[in-house]
Amino acid sequence: MKNYRLAWRNLWRNRRRTMITAASIFFAVFFALVMRSLQLGTYDNLFKNIIETYSGYIQVQNENFWEDKIVDNVIGYSDELAQKIKSDENVIECIPRFESFALASSGSRTKGVLVMGIDPVKESLLSDVENKLVKYELTGEAIARLDKENIPESIKKNFSLFEGKSYATDGRILLDLGVKDRDSEMVLPLLRKHASVENGYIKQGEPGALVGDRLAKYLGLSRGDTIVLLGQGYHGTTAAGKFEIKGIVSLPAPDIESRIIYLPVDVCQDLYDTRGMLTSLALQVDDNDDKAIAETIERLDGDLEEPYRVLGWREMNETVVQQMEADDSGGMIMIGILYLVIAFGVFGTVLMMTAERRREFGVTISIGMQKTRMAMVMVYEMFYVGFIGIVLGVAVAVPIIIYGYYHPFSMSGEIAKMMEDYGFEPVMAFLWIDSYFIWQSVVVAIIVILSVIYPVRKIMKLKEVDALKA
Amino acid sequence: MKVLELKDVHKIYDKTEVEVHAVNGVSIDFIEGEFAAIVGPSGSGKTTLLNMIGGLDKPSTGVIFVDGKNLTKFKSSEIIDFRMRNIGFVFQSYNLIPVLTAKENVEFIMNLQKWPKKDRDRRTMELLEAVGLGDRGNSRPAQLSGGQQQRVAVARALATKPKFILADEPTANLDSASTYNLLDIMEKLNKEENITFIFSTHDARVVKKARRVITLEDGKVVSDITH
């Protein structure tokens, strides 16, 4: 009988023990994969939101702007500069931005805001503000009207949880309300009928503003109202202007949504008395992989002379990156503890099994089986148990992760509020199957390999006479 | 022809405060085809002597020659290989491999010796028939009675036609009927295959069947009678 067959039979001699060992490996793999996917997915979602809403992957700025964000630290925009940047293999487009601060007021309320001058057409390539205009708002009146419609109770009970919230996409409102795919065709027309919001967009050369939804709510503004901006312009001039609100935008980054006002870039330049100048050029890139971004930055840094400086998204979002790295370390410690518990569980079972089978090892070696071969049978046994546990863990985790990737968990209530306070979108997203899958499985495989060392060592040092007395 | 030769073999256990002389200067020979019993009271050194003959334990002093080869000079892996090729074991509590069927248990050592399948099958069936279990080849040990398990153990020990069979109290766990049945089978195989059988026992029924009886007391041979 071949070693692998003998090992397979040995495995099922004590089904309960095998099941317990395989189950502990299964749970380790399953929880590690799901936890890691959720953690990495949440970071990924957060970074994506910040990058796509605000910073972009790469920006070209005046070398002093990042440290001292005043409108004196600007760069002149020219077609030659744009062409030079676009000649890089990874750059698709240069999107002009003018970014500054101002005090925004409406009625008796005032707030310090981030004023972002954008090219309304080109910006669609990066932050796509036009598609972030609020489409639906779950106001009290809208909910009252929706309650009268023939909508499943399971959806209706979610209305109150999200009362007052605005939505820019069909997908997000359906996700929050827990509308299943089969009900979406019935619910969407009703949402359009009772909760839709009309919004306009800004145009180059036409004074007008888009305001973040949270900021608009804070200042009590809606479409058609006027907002007054007061700030410091180029070389100490006064920047003051009033703008009609063309639309309200809902952004997946709550922190930015609560302080942003978009203006057409030329209108913004007029406001700050900086015609023809920009604070940054945000770049649309072909490959946004970390390595490609770093290489692009390095190339552009070499191509562009003073006063230009090239910044990557990690540098521009340093605080968030550090926050995530700290959180990631915490997550790794948790997974480490999980692995440790599982490792002791597996080792405990192996220890028990080795003690129980000592006599059997003695007999088998007495009748002529070499110790190395007996040890090999043991390795096969542990390999099978590990394989069963890992494969089952992966098999169960994959559908959950795939489901979670396409249907992120939307948070509501206090948890959502807490996440928003930290500047996160209240959504728990999963990361698609990636290299972390291999690593989790490898770690568990290492645990199994380490735990097999004990019985192998015991077999190799076994004294037949003593073992036969066991 | 001598198959086994023990010369002034001693086994001293000195791990505790009291030194125990389990085997004390035993010198005996066994020739091919013997059917011998080593008898004596508990603690007389029967099992220790048998373990040393089988290479499961090493003598403190003295030498053991099997087929002219000094067993005490072998390395661990060499002795396992030597056992596989030359010695068959029958244990008091059968010690079959529980996950294997009776047939697979008998085949086990042939497998280790890489016998061709055809020869394995033929020899297995021959032995199972010889021990009266031709129809129980596919039964697992747990499905067999104690007597049947011990008969499978005898068949396993004989499978590769070893130089001799060492049986440590083979009938201790068997009822009378099974004991007589097993002894008859072993005697028959001893004669048919000309394999040396050495038992350690204090079962009078085994002693009665044995053609040579070696009596041990306090680790020493006090009598060696051939009938």
Chai-1 contact restraints between the chains, C-beta under 6 A:
chainA,res_idxA,chainB,res_idxB,connection_type,confidence,min_distance_angstrom,max_distance_angstrom,comment,restraint_id
A,M1,B,N111,contact,1.0,0.0,6.0,A-B,restraint_1
A,R9,B,V99,contact,1.0,0.0,6.0,A-B,restraint_2
A,N10,B,V99,contact,1.0,0.0,6.0,A-B,restraint_3
A,R13,B,V99,contact,1.0,0.0,6.0,A-B,restraint_4
A,V363,B,N95,contact,1.0,0.0,6.0,A-B,restraint_5
A,S366,B,L56,contact,1.0,0.0,6.0,A-B,restraint_6
A,S366,B,F89,contact,1.0,0.0,6.0,A-B,restraint_7
A,I367,B,F89,contact,1.0,0.0,6.0,A-B,restraint_8
A,G368,B,R83,contact,1.0,0.0,6.0,A-B,restraint_9
A,G368,B,M84,contact,1.0,0.0,6.0,A-B,restraint_10
A,G368,B,I109,contact,1.0,0.0,6.0,A-B,restraint_11
A,G368,B,L112,contact,1.0,0.0,6.0,A-B,restraint_12
A,M369,B,L112,contact,1.0,0.0,6.0,A-B,restraint_13
A,Q370,B,I80,contact,1.0,0.0,6.0,A-B,restraint_14
A,E464,B,L56,contact,1.0,0.0,6.0,A-B,restraint_15
A,V465,B,N51,contact,1.0,0.0,6.0,A-B,restraint_16
A,V465,B,L56,contact,1.0,0.0,6.0,A-B,restraint_17
A,V465,B,D57,contact,1.0,0.0,6.0,A-B,restraint_18
